[in-house]
Amino acid sequence: MLADASIFCSILKACTTFRAIEKDKKVHAQVLKEERLLENDSLIGNALMDMYIKCCSLSKAQEVLDGLVSRDIVPWNTMIAGYVQHGDGEEALTCFEKMPKDDLVANPFNFVCILKACGSIGALDKGREIHVEIVQRRLLDMPLSTALVEMYARCGSLVKAQQVFNELPVRDVVSWTILLAGFAHIGNDVIVIHQLENMLREGIEPDEVTFTVLFNVCSHSGQPDKAQMYFETMITYYDIIPTLEHYTCMVDLFSRARHFDKAIVLIASMPIHDYIPIWTVLLGACQQCGNLELGNYAFEHAMQLDEKYATAYVCMSNIYATMTIQED
């Protein structure tokens, strides 16, 4: 008896959840044997693509898309979104350009993904083209408007980003944070702080993502004291529980400023200590300044979490190399 397409989809979903790529390949091989599944049910083709994308095998996902007999907008959406999620804006744009061959017209989801791709690679001209098409087709809604703000800001077109933002029917914390992140991406820290003040004046309270942007801004501009003020305000005034990303940003910031005592105190205050990126950040800072004592401390903690963690060994080797050069 031939397996039903829904059964294959369920199996693929289960394998994807556990990143069981080798098992997925076996299921894919079985699907290819039963060609009617791909010919008569695009659902399984999309499930295969989703599986390969989540298992970081984009080339295999592209092969599935190329081999589909009948392709509607769904698998194209899946492939384009996959490229964007994995930071491959160029391939996302290439895939987007191929869609008209199937007589398909981009939908709002396509446009949101492609605008993200344009922003990630600085494709301002393409972003402008898409903006024109969105307006002509009267598709402009809140998600697309917000995506346009992000695209223009990340491409360095600050005036246009501000213009689109000002035209938003509703300016919530999400759209404000996207504007802040866009300006932060191009290193315009002064405008970020100015816009933060405008946001607060409008009565919009920052969320955890907003604070992540602010911590990164303080890190790049070398303002550890200001970051600490934001960190304490986030907890005491806004009742936001720090995430692991927040702690990592702060440890990185203190380490860059060589405030290692504050970094250690902050790590000690974390609810969990088995988060290896924290120790990696500390090791990286010790590598830059040749702090052997603290480097050994961070290395020992990293080894307790993963004895085969290659990055930790590389950092310690570089720390010893730095010490040797300084002694010579």
C-alpha positions as CSV (number, residue, x, y, z in Angstrom):
1,M,0.0,0.0,0.0
2,L,1.3,3.5,-0.9
3,A,1.7,5.8,2.0
4,D,-0.6,8.7,2.2
5,A,0.9,12.2,1.7
6,S,-0.4,13.3,5.1
7,I,1.5,10.5,6.8
8,F,4.7,11.6,5.1
9,C,4.1,15.2,6.2
10,S,3.6,14.1,9.8
11,I,6.9,12.1,9.7
12,L,8.8,15.0,8.1
13,K,7.4,17.4,10.8
14,A,8.5,15.0,13.5
15,C,12.0,14.6,12.0
16,T,12.4,18.3,11.5
17,T,11.5,18.9,15.2
18,F,14.5,16.8,16.2
19,R,16.7,18.0,13.3
20,A,16.9,14.3,12.1
21,I,18.3,15.2,8.7
22,E,19.4,11.7,7.8
23,K,16.0,10.2,8.6
24,D,14.4,13.1,6.5
25,K,16.6,12.1,3.5
26,K,15.3,8.6,3.7
27,V,11.7,9.8,3.8
28,H,12.5,12.1,0.8
29,A,13.9,9.1,-1.1
30,Q,10.7,7.2,-0.5
31,V,8.6,10.2,-1.7
32,L,10.6,10.3,-4.9
33,K,9.8,6.6,-5.5
34,E,6.2,7.4,-5.2
35,E,6.1,10.3,-7.6
36,R,2.3,10.7,-7.4
37,L,2.8,12.3,-4.0
38,L,4.7,15.2,-5.4
39,E,2.6,15.4,-8.6
40,N,-0.8,15.3,-6.9
41,D,0.0,16.9,-3.5
42,S,2.0,20.1,-3.3
43,L,1.7,19.9,0.5
44,I,4.3,17.3,0.8
45,G,6.7,19.2,-1.4
46,N,6.4,22.2,0.8
47,A,6.9,20.0,3.9
48,L,10.1,18.7,2.4
49,M,11.3,22.2,1.7
50,D,10.5,23.3,5.2
51,M,12.4,20.3,6.6
52,Y,15.5,21.0,4.6
53,I,15.4,24.7,5.4
54,K,15.1,24.1,9.2
55,C,17.9,21.6,8.9
56,C,20.1,24.3,7.2
57,S,20.2,22.4,3.9
58,L,19.0,25.2,1.6
59,S,20.4,23.6,-1.6
60,K,18.3,20.5,-1.0
61,A,15.2,22.7,-0.4
62,Q,15.9,24.5,-3.7
63,E,16.2,21.1,-5.5
64,V,12.8,20.2,-4.2
65,L,11.3,23.5,-5.4
66,D,12.9,23.1,-8.8
67,G,11.5,19.5,-9.1
68,L,7.9,20.3,-8.2
69,V,5.6,19.6,-11.1
70,S,3.0,22.1,-10.0
71,R,4.1,25.1,-8.0
72,D,1.7,27.6,-6.4
73,I,2.7,30.6,-4.2
74,V,3.2,28.5,-1.0
75,P,6.5,26.7,-1.9
76,W,7.9,30.0,-3.3
77,N,7.1,31.7,-0.1
78,T,8.7,28.9,1.9
79,M,11.9,29.1,-0.1
80,I,12.2,32.8,-0.1
81,A,11.5,33.0,3.6
82,G,14.1,30.3,4.2
83,Y,16.9,32.2,2.4
84,V,16.0,35.3,4.4
85,Q,16.0,33.4,7.7
86,H,19.5,32.1,7.0
87,G,20.8,35.5,6.0
88,D,21.1,34.8,2.3
89,G,19.5,37.9,0.8
90,E,21.1,37.5,-2.6
91,E,19.6,34.1,-3.1
92,A,16.2,35.3,-1.8
93,L,16.2,38.0,-4.4
94,T,17.2,35.5,-7.1
95,C,14.4,33.2,-6.1
96,F,11.9,36.1,-6.0
97,E,12.9,37.1,-9.6
98,K,12.1,33.6,-10.8
99,M,8.5,33.6,-9.6
100,P,6.9,35.2,-12.6
101,K,8.0,32.2,-14.7
102,D,5.2,30.3,-12.9
103,D,2.7,33.1,-13.7
104,L,2.6,34.0,-10.0
105,V,2.2,37.5,-8.5
106,A,3.9,38.3,-5.3
107,N,1.6,38.6,-2.2
108,P,2.2,40.6,1.0
109,F,4.1,37.8,2.7
110,N,6.5,37.7,-0.3
111,F,7.1,41.4,-0.1
112,V,7.8,41.5,3.6
113,C,10.4,38.8,3.1
114,I,12.0,40.5,0.1
115,L,12.1,43.8,1.9
116,K,14.0,42.1,4.7
117,A,16.4,40.6,2.1
118,C,16.9,44.1,0.5
119,G,17.7,45.5,3.9
120,S,20.2,42.8,4.8
121,I,22.3,43.3,1.6
122,G,21.7,47.0,1.1
123,A,19.7,46.6,-2.1
124,L,18.1,50.1,-1.9
125,D,17.1,50.3,-5.6
126,K,15.3,47.0,-5.5
127,G,13.6,48.0,-2.3
128,R,12.4,51.2,-3.9
129,E,11.0,49.2,-6.9
130,I,9.1,47.0,-4.5
131,H,7.8,50.0,-2.6
132,V,6.4,51.4,-5.8
133,E,4.7,48.1,-6.7
134,I,3.2,47.8,-3.2
135,V,1.7,51.3,-3.5
136,Q,0.4,50.7,-7.0
137,R,-1.3,47.5,-6.0
138,R,-2.7,49.1,-2.9
139,L,-1.3,46.5,-0.6
140,L,0.2,48.9,1.9
141,D,-0.7,47.7,5.4
142,M,0.9,47.8,8.8
143,P,3.3,44.8,8.3
144,L,4.4,46.0,4.9
145,S,4.8,49.6,6.1
146,T,6.9,48.4,9.0
147,A,9.0,46.3,6.7
148,L,9.6,49.3,4.5
149,V,10.8,51.4,7.5
150,E,13.3,48.6,8.3
151,M,14.5,48.2,4.7
152,Y,15.1,52.0,4.2
153,A,16.8,52.3,7.6
154,R,19.1,49.3,7.1
155,C,20.0,50.6,3.6
156,G,21.0,53.9,5.1
157,S,18.2,55.9,3.6
158,L,17.2,57.6,6.9
159,V,15.1,60.4,5.5
160,K,12.9,57.9,3.6
161,A,12.7,55.6,6.6
162,Q,11.5,58.4,8.8
163,Q,9.0,59.5,6.1
164,V,7.4,56.1,5.9
165,F,7.4,55.8,9.7
166,N,5.7,59.1,10.0
167,E,2.9,57.9,7.7
168,L,2.2,54.8,9.7
169,P,-1.5,54.7,10.9
170,V,-0.4,53.3,14.2
171,R,3.1,53.6,15.7
172,D,3.5,50.8,18.3
173,V,6.5,49.5,20.2
174,V,7.3,47.1,17.3
175,S,7.5,49.8,14.7
176,W,9.4,52.1,17.0
177,T,11.9,49.4,17.8
178,I,12.4,48.6,14.1
179,L,13.2,52.2,13.4
180,L,15.7,52.3,16.3
181,A,17.3,49.1,15.2
182,G,17.6,50.4,11.6
183,F,19.4,53.5,12.7
184,A,21.6,51.4,15.1
185,H,22.5,49.1,12.2
186,I,24.3,51.9,10.4
187,G,25.9,53.2,13.6
188,N,23.9,56.4,14.0
189,D,23.7,56.1,17.8
190,V,22.8,59.8,18.3
191,I,19.6,59.4,16.3
192,V,18.8,56.2,18.1
193,I,18.8,58.0,21.5
194,H,16.9,60.9,20.0
195,Q,14.2,58.6,18.6
196,L,14.0,56.7,21.9
197,E,13.1,60.0,23.6
198,N,10.4,60.7,21.0
199,M,9.0,57.2,21.5
200,L,8.8,57.8,25.3
201,R,7.2,61.2,24.8
202,E,4.4,59.5,22.7
203,G,3.7,57.2,25.7
204,I,5.1,54.0,24.1
205,E,7.0,51.9,26.6
206,P,10.0,49.9,25.4
207,D,10.0,46.1,25.4
208,E,12.8,43.6,25.7
209,V,13.7,43.9,22.1
210,T,14.0,47.7,22.4
211,F,16.4,47.2,25.3
212,T,18.5,44.8,23.3
213,V,18.9,47.5,20.6
214,L,19.9,50.0,23.3
215,F,22.5,47.7,24.9
216,N,24.1,47.1,21.5
217,V,24.2,50.9,20.8
218,C,25.9,51.5,24.1
219,S,28.4,48.7,23.4
220,H,29.3,50.1,20.0
221,S,29.6,53.7,21.4
222,G,31.5,52.6,24.5
223,Q,29.0,53.7,27.1
224,P,29.0,51.0,29.8
225,D,27.5,53.3,32.5
226,K,24.6,54.3,30.3
227,A,24.0,50.6,29.4
228,Q,23.9,49.7,33.1
229,M,21.4,52.5,33.7
230,Y,19.2,51.1,30.9
231,F,19.6,47.6,32.4
232,E,18.5,48.6,35.8
233,T,15.7,50.7,34.5
234,M,14.4,47.8,32.4
235,I,14.2,45.6,35.5
236,T,13.0,48.1,38.2
237,Y,10.8,50.5,36.2
238,Y,9.5,48.3,33.3
239,D,9.4,45.0,35.2
240,I,11.1,43.2,32.3
241,I,13.0,40.1,33.2
242,P,16.4,40.1,31.5
243,T,16.8,37.4,28.8
244,L,20.0,35.5,28.1
245,E,20.5,37.8,25.1
246,H,20.4,40.8,27.5
247,Y,22.9,39.3,29.8
248,T,25.2,38.4,26.9
249,C,25.0,42.0,25.5
250,M,25.8,43.4,28.9
251,V,28.7,41.0,29.6
252,D,30.1,41.8,26.1
253,L,29.7,45.6,26.8
254,F,31.4,45.4,30.2
255,S,34.2,43.2,28.8
256,R,34.8,45.6,25.9
257,A,35.2,48.4,28.4
258,R,37.5,46.1,30.5
259,H,35.1,46.3,33.5
260,F,35.6,42.7,34.2
261,D,34.5,42.9,37.8
262,K,31.1,44.1,36.7
263,A,30.9,41.4,34.1
264,I,31.6,38.7,36.7
265,V,29.1,40.1,39.1
266,L,26.5,40.2,36.4
267,I,27.2,36.6,35.4
268,A,26.9,35.5,39.0
269,S,23.4,37.2,39.1
270,M,22.1,35.2,36.2
271,P,19.4,32.6,37.0
272,I,21.3,30.0,35.0
273,H,25.0,29.6,34.4
274,D,25.1,26.8,31.8
275,Y,25.0,29.3,28.9
276,I,28.2,28.9,27.0
277,P,28.0,32.1,24.9
278,I,28.5,34.1,28.1
279,W,31.8,32.5,28.7
280,T,32.7,32.8,25.0
281,V,32.2,36.6,25.2
282,L,34.4,36.8,28.3
283,L,37.1,34.7,26.7
284,G,37.1,36.9,23.6
285,A,37.6,40.0,25.7
286,C,40.4,38.3,27.6
287,Q,42.0,37.4,24.3
288,Q,42.0,41.0,23.2
289,C,43.7,42.3,26.4
290,G,45.8,39.3,27.3
291,N,44.1,38.7,30.7
292,L,45.3,35.2,31.5
293,E,43.9,34.9,35.0
294,L,40.3,35.7,34.0
295,G,40.8,33.8,30.7
296,N,41.5,30.6,32.7
297,Y,38.5,31.3,34.8
298,A,36.2,31.6,31.8
299,F,37.9,28.6,30.1
300,E,37.3,26.3,33.1
301,H,33.6,27.2,33.1
302,A,33.3,26.7,29.4
303,M,34.9,23.3,29.7
304,Q,32.4,22.3,32.4
305,L,29.7,22.8,29.8
306,D,31.5,21.3,26.8
307,E,34.9,19.7,27.0
308,K,35.2,19.7,23.2
309,Y,34.2,23.4,22.7
310,A,36.8,24.3,20.0
311,T,36.3,28.1,20.3
312,A,37.4,28.1,24.0
313,Y,40.6,26.3,23.1
314,V,41.3,28.8,20.3
315,C,40.7,31.7,22.6
316,M,43.1,30.3,25.3
317,S,45.7,29.6,22.7
318,N,45.5,33.2,21.5
319,I,45.6,34.6,25.1
320,Y,48.9,32.7,25.7
321,A,50.2,33.9,22.4
322,T,49.4,37.5,23.4
323,M,51.1,37.0,26.8
324,T,54.2,35.7,25.0
325,I,54.4,38.7,22.7
326,Q,54.0,41.1,25.6
327,E,56.8,39.4,27.6
328,D,59.1,39.6,24.6
